Amino acid sequence: MRCPICDKQFSLDDENAALPFCSVRCKSIDAKRWLNEEYAFETVNLDRLEEEIAGLDAETSEEPGEN
Ligand SMILES: [Zn+2]
């Protein structure tokens, strides 16, 4: 199995309380990433912004000029 944080290969045979991470340290790094509002906001916001821009484009081309 590979740790999603540090990319380190580790064995499931070892008793590991931090699954799916290789260690408690990587588990807490992941938790901090999710708790970090800036990190979450940036990712979500960029996706939403692109969707919103695409939606606006579709709306404006559907109604060409309201005279
Ligand atoms: Zn790790």
N, CA, C, O and the ligand as a Tripos MOL2 file, in Angstrom:
@<TRIPOS>MOLECULE
protein
  269   267    68     0     0
PROTEIN
NO_CHARGES

@<TRIPOS>ATOM
      1 N           0.8460   -1.1940    0.0000 N.3       1 MET1
      2 CA          0.0000    0.0000    0.0000 C.3       1 MET1
      3 C           0.8840    1.2470    0.0000 C.2       1 MET1
      4 O           1.9920    1.2480    0.5360 O.2       1 MET1
      5 N           0.3640    2.2980   -0.6110 N.am      2 ARG2
      6 CA          1.1650    3.5170   -0.7130 C.3       2 ARG2
      7 C           0.4880    4.6550    0.0450 C.2       2 ARG2
      8 O          -0.7250    4.8480   -0.0380 O.2       2 ARG2
      9 N           1.2900    5.3850    0.7690 N.am      3 CYS3
     10 CA          0.7660    6.5050    1.5490 C.3       3 CYS3
     11 C           0.4210    7.6660    0.6140 C.2       3 CYS3
     12 O           1.2710    8.0970   -0.1650 O.2       3 CYS3
     13 N          -0.8130    8.1780    0.6770 N.am      4 PRO4
     14 CA         -1.2240    9.2740   -0.2050 C.3       4 PRO4
     15 C          -0.5430   10.5990    0.1350 C.2       4 PRO4
     16 O          -0.5870   11.5380   -0.6600 O.2       4 PRO4
     17 N           0.0770   10.6810    1.2940 N.am      5 ILE5
     18 CA          0.7260   11.9250    1.6890 C.3       5 ILE5
     19 C           2.1820   11.9550    1.2570 C.2       5 ILE5
     20 O           2.6040   12.8930    0.5800 O.2       5 ILE5
     21 N           2.9610   10.9420    1.6360 N.am      6 CYS6
     22 CA          4.3990   10.9820    1.3670 C.3       6 CYS6
     23 C           4.8010    9.9860    0.2900 C.2       6 CYS6
     24 O           5.9800    9.8980   -0.0520 O.2       6 CYS6
     25 N           3.8350    9.2260   -0.2570 N.am      7 ASP7
     26 CA          4.1150    8.3040   -1.3550 C.3       7 ASP7
     27 C           4.9980    7.1460   -0.9370 C.2       7 ASP7
     28 O           5.5730    6.4710   -1.7900 O.2       7 ASP7
     29 N           5.1140    6.9070    0.3380 N.am      8 LYS8
     30 CA          5.9690    5.8280    0.8310 C.3       8 LYS8
     31 C           5.1990    4.5180    0.8000 C.2       8 LYS8
     32 O           4.0340    4.4540    1.1910 O.2       8 LYS8
     33 N           5.8740    3.4740    0.3270 N.am      9 GLN9
     34 CA          5.2610    2.1510    0.3380 C.3       9 GLN9
     35 C           5.3020    1.5930    1.7500 C.2       9 GLN9
     36 O           6.3240    1.6810    2.4300 O.2       9 GLN9
     37 N           4.1870    1.0200    2.1890 N.am     10 PHE10
     38 CA          4.2100    0.3620    3.4900 C.3      10 PHE10
     39 C           3.3520   -0.8860    3.4520 C.2      10 PHE10
     40 O           2.4890   -1.0400    2.5880 O.2      10 PHE10
     41 N           3.6010   -1.7700    4.3960 N.am     11 SER11
     42 CA          2.9420   -3.0640    4.3980 C.3      11 SER11
     43 C           1.7390   -3.0550    5.3250 C.2      11 SER11
     44 O           1.7710   -2.4700    6.4070 O.2      11 SER11
     45 N           0.6760   -3.7150    4.8800 N.am     12 LEU12
     46 CA         -0.5210   -3.7970    5.7030 C.3      12 LEU12
     47 C          -0.3410   -4.8200    6.8250 C.2      12 LEU12
     48 O          -1.1570   -4.8970    7.7440 O.2      12 LEU12
     49 N           0.7480   -5.6140    6.7390 N.am     13 ASP13
     50 CA          1.0030   -6.5960    7.7850 C.3      13 ASP13
     51 C           1.3380   -5.9150    9.1000 C.2      13 ASP13
     52 O           1.0290   -6.4190   10.1800 O.2      13 ASP13
     53 N           1.9810   -4.7500    8.9820 N.am     14 ASP14
     54 CA          2.2980   -4.0220   10.2060 C.3      14 ASP14
     55 C           1.0140   -3.5100   10.8370 C.2      14 ASP14
     56 O           0.0910   -3.0990   10.1350 O.2      14 ASP14
     57 N           0.9590   -3.5350   12.1170 N.am     15 GLU15
     58 CA         -0.1850   -2.9560   12.8060 C.3      15 GLU15
     59 C          -0.1100   -1.4500   12.6450 C.2      15 GLU15
     60 O           0.8550   -0.8170   13.0730 O.2      15 GLU15
     61 N          -1.1280   -0.8840   12.0310 N.am     16 ASN16
     62 CA         -1.0490    0.5250   11.6780 C.3      16 ASN16
     63 C          -2.3630    1.2020   12.0440 C.2      16 ASN16
     64 O          -3.4080    0.9230   11.4570 O.2      16 ASN16
     65 N          -2.2920    2.0860   13.0120 N.am     17 ALA17
     66 CA         -3.5020    2.7790   13.4760 C.3      17 ALA17
     67 C          -3.8130    3.9840   12.6070 C.2      17 ALA17
     68 O          -4.8310    4.6500   12.7970 O.2      17 ALA17
     69 N          -2.9310    4.2650   11.6500 N.am     18 ALA18
     70 CA         -3.0690    5.4980   10.8810 C.3      18 ALA18
     71 C          -3.5700    5.2500    9.4640 C.2      18 ALA18
     72 O          -3.5560    6.1610    8.6370 O.2      18 ALA18
     73 N          -4.0160    4.0200    9.1730 N.am     19 LEU19
     74 CA         -4.4900    3.7270    7.8160 C.3      19 LEU19
     75 C          -5.5300    4.7510    7.3460 C.2      19 LEU19
     76 O          -6.3340    5.2070    8.1590 O.2      19 LEU19
     77 N          -5.5400    5.1220    6.0710 N.am     20 PRO20
     78 CA         -4.7030    4.5850    4.9900 C.3      20 PRO20
     79 C          -3.3690    5.3090    4.8400 C.2      20 PRO20
     80 O          -2.8090    5.3480    3.7440 O.2      20 PRO20
     81 N          -2.8680    5.8670    5.8940 N.am     21 PHE21
     82 CA         -1.5830    6.5510    5.8290 C.3      21 PHE21
     83 C          -0.5090    5.6860    6.4680 C.2      21 PHE21
     84 O          -0.8060    4.7740    7.2390 O.2      21 PHE21
     85 N           0.7600    5.9860    6.1330 N.am     22 CYS22
     86 CA          1.8530    5.1410    6.5950 C.3      22 CYS22
     87 C           2.1270    5.3660    8.0660 C.2      22 CYS22
     88 O           2.6610    4.4880    8.7440 O.2      22 CYS22
     89 N           1.7680    6.5290    8.5610 N.am     23 SER23
     90 CA          2.0850    6.8360    9.9470 C.3      23 SER23
     91 C           1.1220    7.8720   10.4930 C.2      23 SER23
     92 O           0.4150    8.5430    9.7410 O.2      23 SER23
     93 N           1.1050    7.9930   11.8060 N.am     24 VAL24
     94 CA          0.2260    8.9860   12.4410 C.3      24 VAL24
     95 C           0.5960   10.3830   11.9670 C.2      24 VAL24
     96 O          -0.2530   11.2690   11.8670 O.2      24 VAL24
     97 N           1.8750   10.5610   11.6790 N.am     25 ARG25
     98 CA          2.3430   11.8690   11.2370 C.3      25 ARG25
     99 C           1.6670   12.2550    9.9130 C.2      25 ARG25
    100 O           1.1810   13.3770    9.7680 O.2      25 ARG25
    101 N           1.6390   11.3390    8.9630 N.am     26 CYS26
    102 CA          1.0120   11.6300    7.6730 C.3      26 CYS26
    103 C          -0.4920   11.7900    7.8450 C.2      26 CYS26
    104 O          -1.1200   12.5920    7.1530 O.2      26 CYS26
    105 N          -1.0640   11.0320    8.7600 N.am     27 LYS27
    106 CA         -2.4950   11.1590    9.0070 C.3      27 LYS27
    107 C          -2.8290   12.5640    9.4920 C.2      27 LYS27
    108 O          -3.8220   13.1550    9.0690 O.2      27 LYS27
    109 N          -2.0010   13.0880   10.3760 N.am     28 SER28
    110 CA         -2.2730   14.4280   10.9090 C.3      28 SER28
    111 C          -2.0020   15.4930    9.8590 C.2      28 SER28
    112 O          -2.6430   16.5440    9.8610 O.2      28 SER28
    113 N          -1.0570   15.2310    8.9620 N.am     29 ILE29
    114 CA         -0.8130   16.1780    7.8640 C.3      29 ILE29
    115 C          -2.0540   16.2720    6.9930 C.2      29 ILE29
    116 O          -2.4460   17.3630    6.5790 O.2      29 ILE29
    117 N          -2.6730   15.1300    6.7130 N.am     30 ASP30
    118 CA         -3.8880   15.1240    5.9030 C.3      30 ASP30
    119 C          -5.0200   15.8430    6.6200 C.2      30 ASP30
    120 O          -5.7620   16.6100    6.0060 O.2      30 ASP30
    121 N          -5.1500   15.5980    7.9030 N.am     31 ALA31
    122 CA         -6.2070   16.2460    8.6880 C.3      31 ALA31
    123 C          -6.0150   17.7550    8.6750 C.2      31 ALA31
    124 O          -6.9780   18.5140    8.5580 O.2      31 ALA31
    125 N          -4.7830   18.1760    8.7930 N.am     32 LYS32
    126 CA         -4.5130   19.6150    8.7880 C.3      32 LYS32
    127 C          -4.8740   20.2200    7.4400 C.2      32 LYS32
    128 O          -5.3750   21.3430    7.3700 O.2      32 LYS32
    129 N          -4.6220   19.4810    6.3780 N.am     33 ARG33
    130 CA         -4.9670   19.9980    5.0490 C.3      33 ARG33
    131 C          -6.4560   20.2560    4.9470 C.2      33 ARG33
    132 O          -6.8880   21.2750    4.4070 O.2      33 ARG33
    133 N          -7.2310   19.3300    5.4670 N.am     34 TRP34
    134 CA         -8.6880   19.4910    5.3880 C.3      34 TRP34
    135 C          -9.1750   20.5860    6.3090 C.2      34 TRP34
    136 O         -10.1430   21.2880    6.0150 O.2      34 TRP34
    137 N          -8.4760   20.7220    7.4500 N.am     35 LEU35
    138 CA         -8.8900   21.7500    8.4060 C.3      35 LEU35
    139 C          -8.4700   23.1320    7.9430 C.2      35 LEU35
    140 O          -9.0220   24.1400    8.3840 O.2      35 LEU35
    141 N          -7.5100   23.1730    7.0690 N.am     36 ASN36
    142 CA         -7.0140   24.4520    6.5830 C.3      36 ASN36
    143 C          -8.0280   25.0680    5.6180 C.2      36 ASN36
    144 O          -8.1700   24.6060    4.4860 O.2      36 ASN36
    145 N          -8.7120   26.0800    6.0550 N.am     37 GLU37
    146 CA         -9.7890   26.6690    5.2530 C.3      37 GLU37
    147 C          -9.2790   27.2020    3.9170 C.2      37 GLU37
    148 O          -9.9480   27.0830    2.8900 O.2      37 GLU37
    149 N          -8.1160   27.7770    3.9460 N.am     38 GLU38
    150 CA         -7.5550   28.3590    2.7370 C.3      38 GLU38
    151 C          -7.3850   27.2950    1.6670 C.2      38 GLU38
    152 O          -7.7220   27.5030    0.5010 O.2      38 GLU38
    153 N          -6.8530   26.1450    2.0860 N.am     39 TYR39
    154 CA         -6.6320   25.0300    1.1630 C.3      39 TYR39
    155 C          -7.9570   24.5710    0.5610 C.2      39 TYR39
    156 O          -8.0770   24.4340   -0.6560 O.2      39 TYR39
    157 N          -8.9300   24.3380    1.4020 N.am     40 ALA40
    158 CA        -10.2250   23.8440    0.9340 C.3      40 ALA40
    159 C         -10.9240   24.8990    0.0680 C.2      40 ALA40
    160 O         -11.4760   24.5920   -0.9880 O.2      40 ALA40
    161 N         -10.8890   26.1220    0.5320 N.am     41 PHE41
    162 CA        -11.5730   27.2060   -0.1820 C.3      41 PHE41
    163 C         -11.0120   27.3690   -1.5900 C.2      41 PHE41
    164 O         -11.7580   27.4970   -2.5600 O.2      41 PHE41
    165 N          -9.6950   27.3610   -1.6840 N.am     42 GLU42
    166 CA         -9.0540   27.5710   -2.9810 C.3      42 GLU42
    167 C          -9.4580   26.5040   -3.9880 C.2      42 GLU42
    168 O          -9.7910   26.8180   -5.1310 O.2      42 GLU42
    169 N          -9.4280   25.2390   -3.5640 N.am     43 THR43
    170 CA         -9.7410   24.1510   -4.4830 C.3      43 THR43
    171 C         -11.1990   24.2190   -4.9150 C.2      43 THR43
    172 O         -11.5050   24.1590   -6.1060 O.2      43 THR43
    173 N         -12.0890   24.3430   -3.9480 N.am     44 VAL44
    174 CA        -13.5200   24.3600   -4.2560 C.3      44 VAL44
    175 C         -13.8590   25.5820   -5.1000 C.2      44 VAL44
    176 O         -14.6110   25.4980   -6.0710 O.2      44 VAL44
    177 N         -13.2960   26.7020   -4.7150 N.am     45 ASN45
    178 CA        -13.6440   27.9500   -5.3750 C.3      45 ASN45
    179 C         -13.2380   27.9470   -6.8500 C.2      45 ASN45
    180 O         -13.9950   28.4160   -7.7000 O.2      45 ASN45
    181 N         -12.0710   27.4310   -7.1540 N.am     46 LEU46
    182 CA        -11.6130   27.4000   -8.5410 C.3      46 LEU46
    183 C         -12.5460   26.5520   -9.3960 C.2      46 LEU46
    184 O         -12.8920   26.9300  -10.5160 O.2      46 LEU46
    185 N         -12.9480   25.4120   -8.8650 N.am     47 ASP47
    186 CA        -13.8630   24.5460   -9.6000 C.3      47 ASP47
    187 C         -15.1950   25.2410   -9.8370 C.2      47 ASP47
    188 O         -15.7390   25.2200  -10.9410 O.2      47 ASP47
    189 N         -15.7020   25.8500   -8.7890 N.am     48 ARG48
    190 CA        -17.0100   26.5200   -8.8800 C.3      48 ARG48
    191 C         -16.9490   27.6920   -9.8450 C.2      48 ARG48
    192 O         -17.8710   27.9200  -10.6290 O.2      48 ARG48
    193 N         -15.8540   28.4290   -9.7740 N.am     49 LEU49
    194 CA        -15.7030   29.5990  -10.6260 C.3      49 LEU49
    195 C         -15.7700   29.1910  -12.0950 C.2      49 LEU49
    196 O         -16.4360   29.8400  -12.9010 O.2      49 LEU49
    197 N         -15.0780   28.1190  -12.4250 N.am     50 GLU50
    198 CA        -15.0920   27.6540  -13.8190 C.3      50 GLU50
    199 C         -16.4960   27.2380  -14.2340 C.2      50 GLU50
    200 O         -16.9330   27.5230  -15.3490 O.2      50 GLU50
    201 N         -17.1970   26.5660  -13.3360 N.am     51 GLU51
    202 CA        -18.5700   26.1560  -13.6280 C.3      51 GLU51
    203 C         -19.4580   27.3740  -13.8290 C.2      51 GLU51
    204 O         -20.2890   27.4160  -14.7350 O.2      51 GLU51
    205 N         -19.2660   28.3560  -12.9730 N.am     52 GLU52
    206 CA        -20.0960   29.5500  -13.0420 C.3      52 GLU52
    207 C         -19.8320   30.3170  -14.3320 C.2      52 GLU52
    208 O         -20.7640   30.8100  -14.9670 O.2      52 GLU52
    209 N         -18.5770   30.4170  -14.7130 N.am     53 ILE53
    210 CA        -18.2250   31.1150  -15.9480 C.3      53 ILE53
    211 C         -18.8360   30.3800  -17.1500 C.2      53 ILE53
    212 O         -19.3730   31.0090  -18.0620 O.2      53 ILE53
    213 N         -18.7500   29.0690  -17.1410 N.am     54 ALA54
    214 CA        -19.3290   28.2730  -18.2260 C.3      54 ALA54
    215 C         -20.8340   28.4660  -18.2770 C.2      54 ALA54
    216 O         -21.4180   28.5720  -19.3550 O.2      54 ALA54
    217 N         -21.4700   28.5130  -17.0910 N.am     55 GLY55
    218 CA        -22.9140   28.7160  -17.0160 C.3      55 GLY55
    219 C         -23.3040   30.0820  -17.5350 C.2      55 GLY55
    220 O         -24.3050   30.2140  -18.2400 O.2      55 GLY55
    221 N         -22.5280   31.1060  -17.1980 N.am     56 LEU56
    222 CA        -22.8110   32.4630  -17.6650 C.3      56 LEU56
    223 C         -22.6890   32.5400  -19.1750 C.2      56 LEU56
    224 O         -23.5080   33.1720  -19.8420 O.2      56 LEU56
    225 N         -21.6620   31.8950  -19.7110 N.am     57 ASP57
    226 CA        -21.4660   31.8830  -21.1640 C.3      57 ASP57
    227 C         -22.6690   31.2720  -21.8670 C.2      57 ASP57
    228 O         -23.1530   31.8010  -22.8680 O.2      57 ASP57
    229 N         -23.1470   30.1510  -21.3310 N.am     58 ALA58
    230 CA        -24.2880   29.4630  -21.9380 C.3      58 ALA58
    231 C         -25.5320   30.3450  -21.8840 C.2      58 ALA58
    232 O         -26.3010   30.4080  -22.8440 O.2      58 ALA58
    233 N         -25.7210   31.0200  -20.7600 N.am     59 GLU59
    234 CA        -26.9030   31.8640  -20.6020 C.3      59 GLU59
    235 C         -26.8980   33.0280  -21.5880 C.2      59 GLU59
    236 O         -27.9170   33.3360  -22.2060 O.2      59 GLU59
    237 N         -25.7440   33.6660  -21.7250 N.am     60 THR60
    238 CA        -25.6790   34.8430  -22.5970 C.3      60 THR60
    239 C         -25.8510   34.4600  -24.0620 C.2      60 THR60
    240 O         -26.4280   35.2200  -24.8400 O.2      60 THR60
    241 N         -25.3490   33.2730  -24.4430 N.am     61 SER61
    242 CA        -25.4760   32.8910  -25.8530 C.3      61 SER61
    243 C         -26.8890   32.3870  -26.1590 C.2      61 SER61
    244 O         -27.3110   32.3650  -27.3150 O.2      61 SER61
    245 N         -27.6190   31.9790  -25.1050 N.am     62 GLU62
    246 CA        -28.9900   31.5220  -25.3130 C.3      62 GLU62
    247 C         -29.9150   32.7030  -25.6440 C.2      62 GLU62
    248 O         -30.8260   32.6060  -26.4670 O.2      62 GLU62
    249 N         -29.6370   33.8110  -24.9660 N.am     63 GLU63
    250 CA        -30.4460   35.0030  -25.2350 C.3      63 GLU63
    251 C         -29.5530   36.0860  -25.8420 C.2      63 GLU63
    252 O         -28.9240   36.8490  -25.1100 O.2      63 GLU63
    253 N         -29.4930   36.1560  -27.1490 N.am     64 PRO64
    254 CA        -28.6030   37.1240  -27.7920 C.3      64 PRO64
    255 C         -29.2350   38.5160  -27.8770 C.2      64 PRO64
    256 O         -30.0420   38.8070  -28.7600 O.2      64 PRO64
    257 N         -28.8420   39.3440  -26.9430 N.am     65 GLY65
    258 CA        -29.2720   40.7420  -26.9740 C.3      65 GLY65
    259 C         -30.7400   40.9540  -26.7230 C.2      65 GLY65
    260 O         -31.5720   40.5690  -27.5460 O.2      65 GLY65
    261 N         -31.0750   41.5540  -25.6100 N.am     66 GLU66
    262 CA        -32.4860   41.8080  -25.2940 C.3      66 GLU66
    263 C         -32.7760   43.2820  -25.5920 C.2      66 GLU66
    264 O         -32.5060   44.1460  -24.7580 O.2      66 GLU66
    265 N         -33.3070   43.5630  -26.7380 N.am     67 ASN67
    266 CA        -33.4930   44.9510  -27.1330 C.3      67 ASN67
    267 C         -34.8620   45.5150  -26.7530 C.2      67 ASN67
    268 O         -35.1480   46.6790  -27.0300 O.2      67 ASN67
    269 ZN          3.2710    8.7980    4.7260 Zn       68 ZN68
@<TRIPOS>BOND
     1     1     2 1
     2     2     3 1
     3     3     4 2
     4     3     5 am
     5     5     6 1
     6     6     7 1
     7     7     8 2
     8     7     9 am
     9     9    10 1
    10    10    11 1
    11    11    12 2
    12    11    13 am
    13    13    14 1
    14    14    15 1
    15    15    16 2
    16    15    17 am
    17    17    18 1
    18    18    19 1
    19    19    20 2
    20    19    21 am
    21    21    22 1
    22    22    23 1
    23    23    24 2
    24    23    25 am
    25    25    26 1
    26    26    27 1
    27    27    28 2
    28    27    29 am
    29    29    30 1
    30    30    31 1
    31    31    32 2
    32    31    33 am
    33    33    34 1
    34    34    35 1
    35    35    36 2
    36    35    37 am
    37    37    38 1
    38    38    39 1
    39    39    40 2
    40    39    41 am
    41    41    42 1
    42    42    43 1
    43    43    44 2
    44    43    45 am
    45    45    46 1
    46    46    47 1
    47    47    48 2
    48    47    49 am
    49    49    50 1
    50    50    51 1
    51    51    52 2
    52    51    53 am
    53    53    54 1
    54    54    55 1
    55    55    56 2
    56    55    57 am
    57    57    58 1
    58    58    59 1
    59    59    60 2
    60    59    61 am
    61    61    62 1
    62    62    63 1
    63    63    64 2
    64    63    65 am
    65    65    66 1
    66    66    67 1
    67    67    68 2
    68    67    69 am
    69    69    70 1
    70    70    71 1
    71    71    72 2
    72    71    73 am
    73    73    74 1
    74    74    75 1
    75    75    76 2
    76    75    77 am
    77    77    78 1
    78    78    79 1
    79    79    80 2
    80    79    81 am
    81    81    82 1
    82    82    83 1
    83    83    84 2
    84    83    85 am
    85    85    86 1
    86    86    87 1
    87    87    88 2
    88    87    89 am
    89    89    90 1
    90    90    91 1
    91    91    92 2
    92    91    93 am
    93    93    94 1
    94    94    95 1
    95    95    96 2
    96    95    97 am
    97    97    98 1
    98    98    99 1
    99    99   100 2
   100    99   101 am
   101   101   102 1
   102   102   103 1
   103   103   104 2
   104   103   105 am
   105   105   106 1
   106   106   107 1
   107   107   108 2
   108   107   109 am
   109   109   110 1
   110   110   111 1
   111   111   112 2
   112   111   113 am
   113   113   114 1
   114   114   115 1
   115   115   116 2
   116   115   117 am
   117   117   118 1
   118   118   119 1
   119   119   120 2
   120   119   121 am
   121   121   122 1
   122   122   123 1
   123   123   124 2
   124   123   125 am
   125   125   126 1
   126   126   127 1
   127   127   128 2
   128   127   129 am
   129   129   130 1
   130   130   131 1
   131   131   132 2
   132   131   133 am
   133   133   134 1
   134   134   135 1
   135   135   136 2
   136   135   137 am
   137   137   138 1
   138   138   139 1
   139   139   140 2
   140   139   141 am
   141   141   142 1
   142   142   143 1
   143   143   144 2
   144   143   145 am
   145   145   146 1
   146   146   147 1
   147   147   148 2
   148   147   149 am
   149   149   150 1
   150   150   151 1
   151   151   152 2
   152   151   153 am
   153   153   154 1
   154   154   155 1
   155   155   156 2
   156   155   157 am
   157   157   158 1
   158   158   159 1
   159   159   160 2
   160   159   161 am
   161   161   162 1
   162   162   163 1
   163   163   164 2
   164   163   165 am
   165   165   166 1
   166   166   167 1
   167   167   168 2
   168   167   169 am
   169   169   170 1
   170   170   171 1
   171   171   172 2
   172   171   173 am
   173   173   174 1
   174   174   175 1
   175   175   176 2
   176   175   177 am
   177   177   178 1
   178   178   179 1
   179   179   180 2
   180   179   181 am
   181   181   182 1
   182   182   183 1
   183   183   184 2
   184   183   185 am
   185   185   186 1
   186   186   187 1
   187   187   188 2
   188   187   189 am
   189   189   190 1
   190   190   191 1
   191   191   192 2
   192   191   193 am
   193   193   194 1
   194   194   195 1
   195   195   196 2
   196   195   197 am
   197   197   198 1
   198   198   199 1
   199   199   200 2
   200   199   201 am
   201   201   202 1
   202   202   203 1
   203   203   204 2
   204   203   205 am
   205   205   206 1
   206   206   207 1
   207   207   208 2
   208   207   209 am
   209   209   210 1
   210   210   211 1
   211   211   212 2
   212   211   213 am
   213   213   214 1
   214   214   215 1
   215   215   216 2
   216   215   217 am
   217   217   218 1
   218   218   219 1
   219   219   220 2
   220   219   221 am
   221   221   222 1
   222   222   223 1
   223   223   224 2
   224   223   225 am
   225   225   226 1
   226   226   227 1
   227   227   228 2
   228   227   229 am
   229   229   230 1
   230   230   231 1
   231   231   232 2
   232   231   233 am
   233   233   234 1
   234   234   235 1
   235   235   236 2
   236   235   237 am
   237   237   238 1
   238   238   239 1
   239   239   240 2
   240   239   241 am
   241   241   242 1
   242   242   243 1
   243   243   244 2
   244   243   245 am
   245   245   246 1
   246   246   247 1
   247   247   248 2
   248   247   249 am
   249   249   250 1
   250   250   251 1
   251   251   252 2
   252   251   253 am
   253   253   254 1
   254   254   255 1
   255   255   256 2
   256   255   257 am
   257   257   258 1
   258   258   259 1
   259   259   260 2
   260   259   261 am
   261   261   262 1
   262   262   263 1
   263   263   264 2
   264   263   265 am
   265   265   266 1
   266   266   267 1
   267   267   268 2
@<TRIPOS>SUBSTRUCTURE
     1 MET1         2 RESIDUE 1 A MET
     2 ARG2         6 RESIDUE 1 A ARG
     3 CYS3        10 RESIDUE 1 A CYS
     4 PRO4        14 RESIDUE 1 A PRO
     5 ILE5        18 RESIDUE 1 A ILE
     6 CYS6        22 RESIDUE 1 A CYS
     7 ASP7        26 RESIDUE 1 A ASP
     8 LYS8        30 RESIDUE 1 A LYS
     9 GLN9        34 RESIDUE 1 A GLN
    10 PHE10       38 RESIDUE 1 A PHE
    11 SER11       42 RESIDUE 1 A SER
    12 LEU12       46 RESIDUE 1 A LEU
    13 ASP13       50 RESIDUE 1 A ASP
    14 ASP14       54 RESIDUE 1 A ASP
    15 GLU15       58 RESIDUE 1 A GLU
    16 ASN16       62 RESIDUE 1 A ASN
    17 ALA17       66 RESIDUE 1 A ALA
    18 ALA18       70 RESIDUE 1 A ALA
    19 LEU19       74 RESIDUE 1 A LEU
    20 PRO20       78 RESIDUE 1 A PRO
    21 PHE21       82 RESIDUE 1 A PHE
    22 CYS22       86 RESIDUE 1 A CYS
    23 SER23       90 RESIDUE 1 A SER
    24 VAL24       94 RESIDUE 1 A VAL
    25 ARG25       98 RESIDUE 1 A ARG
    26 CYS26      102 RESIDUE 1 A CYS
    27 LYS27      106 RESIDUE 1 A LYS
    28 SER28      110 RESIDUE 1 A SER
    29 ILE29      114 RESIDUE 1 A ILE
    30 ASP30      118 RESIDUE 1 A ASP
    31 ALA31      122 RESIDUE 1 A ALA
    32 LYS32      126 RESIDUE 1 A LYS
    33 ARG33      130 RESIDUE 1 A ARG
    34 TRP34      134 RESIDUE 1 A TRP
    35 LEU35      138 RESIDUE 1 A LEU
    36 ASN36      142 RESIDUE 1 A ASN
    37 GLU37      146 RESIDUE 1 A GLU
    38 GLU38      150 RESIDUE 1 A GLU
    39 TYR39      154 RESIDUE 1 A TYR
    40 ALA40      158 RESIDUE 1 A ALA
    41 PHE41      162 RESIDUE 1 A PHE
    42 GLU42      166 RESIDUE 1 A GLU
    43 THR43      170 RESIDUE 1 A THR
    44 VAL44      174 RESIDUE 1 A VAL
    45 ASN45      178 RESIDUE 1 A ASN
    46 LEU46      182 RESIDUE 1 A LEU
    47 ASP47      186 RESIDUE 1 A ASP
    48 ARG48      190 RESIDUE 1 A ARG
    49 LEU49      194 RESIDUE 1 A LEU
    50 GLU50      198 RESIDUE 1 A GLU
    51 GLU51      202 RESIDUE 1 A GLU
    52 GLU52      206 RESIDUE 1 A GLU
    53 ILE53      210 RESIDUE 1 A ILE
    54 ALA54      214 RESIDUE 1 A ALA
    55 GLY55      218 RESIDUE 1 A GLY
    56 LEU56      222 RESIDUE 1 A LEU
    57 ASP57      226 RESIDUE 1 A ASP
    58 ALA58      230 RESIDUE 1 A ALA
    59 GLU59      234 RESIDUE 1 A GLU
    60 THR60      238 RESIDUE 1 A THR
    61 SER61      242 RESIDUE 1 A SER
    62 GLU62      246 RESIDUE 1 A GLU
    63 GLU63      250 RESIDUE 1 A GLU
    64 PRO64      254 RESIDUE 1 A PRO
    65 GLY65      258 RESIDUE 1 A GLY
    66 GLU66      262 RESIDUE 1 A GLU
    67 ASN67      266 RESIDUE 1 A ASN
    68 ZN68       269 GROUP 0 **** ****
